Amino acid sequence: MIITFASSKGGVGKSTACAATGGRLAVRGDSVFIVDLDQNRTVERWGRKARIEGLTVRAIEREDFSSVFREISSGGSVDHILIDLAGARETTALKAFARSDLVVIPAQASEPDLREALVISKDVRDVGDEIGRAIPYRLLLTKMSPLRTRVTEFAYQEMARHGLPVFQTTMVERVAYKEMFLTGVPPAMTDKGGAGAEVASLVAEMEAIAATSQEHQPHQMAG
């Protein structure tokens, strides 16, 4: 499956969600290629530490995206391609959306993050209109408090009001997500009952959504 992680602002947990997802898929035995387009190269630095069999992380420049994507997808040896976009609105995002089985839009439960998530969701729909295929997308709530708060209630109300589709799984603020970037070891290997369980649940949701998308786009991995 091809999954793009997108946000038009930084600090929302985009790279964390991408790395944790890639780690989960690779640890269970799948081959995963992560394309890091974020200017901070957070996932690429994590990948150098991770050294998980079946996991490849490459940081590339925006202008190289199309050629690199063709190179990866044409080989037929990769089970999943994950794309970590820059934390900004730029044209490479539109190319990534068009190739995706699913676009993940991470956001904290705050008004600024939800506003930006609406912007990205509109971009995804616009690209879908252009290519004649509805591109699945979901908002992923990140850095959540374990307890339901007024801020959380506001977030869910706003998502419902705007018709934003959202993952049932949320990413709670946990030490395991921060430690992942220090050690290279993903939550799938270190925190199976907390962050690891969250990521496993999230990946299951992703696969269910992507499977439906792939049914309508059978040759997508060919680029």
Secondary structure, DSSP 4 states (H G I P E B T S, - for coil): -EEEE--SSSSSSHHHHHHHHHHHHHHTT--EEEEE--TT-HHHHHHHHH--TTEEEEE--GGGHHHHHHHHHHSS--SEEEEE--SS--HHHHHHHHH-SEEEEEE-SSHHHHHHHHHHHHHHHHHHHHHTSPPPEEEEE-SB-SS--HHHHHHHHHHHHHT--B-S---B--HHHHHHHHH---HHHH-TTTHHHHHHHHHHHHHHHHHHHHHT-TTGGG-
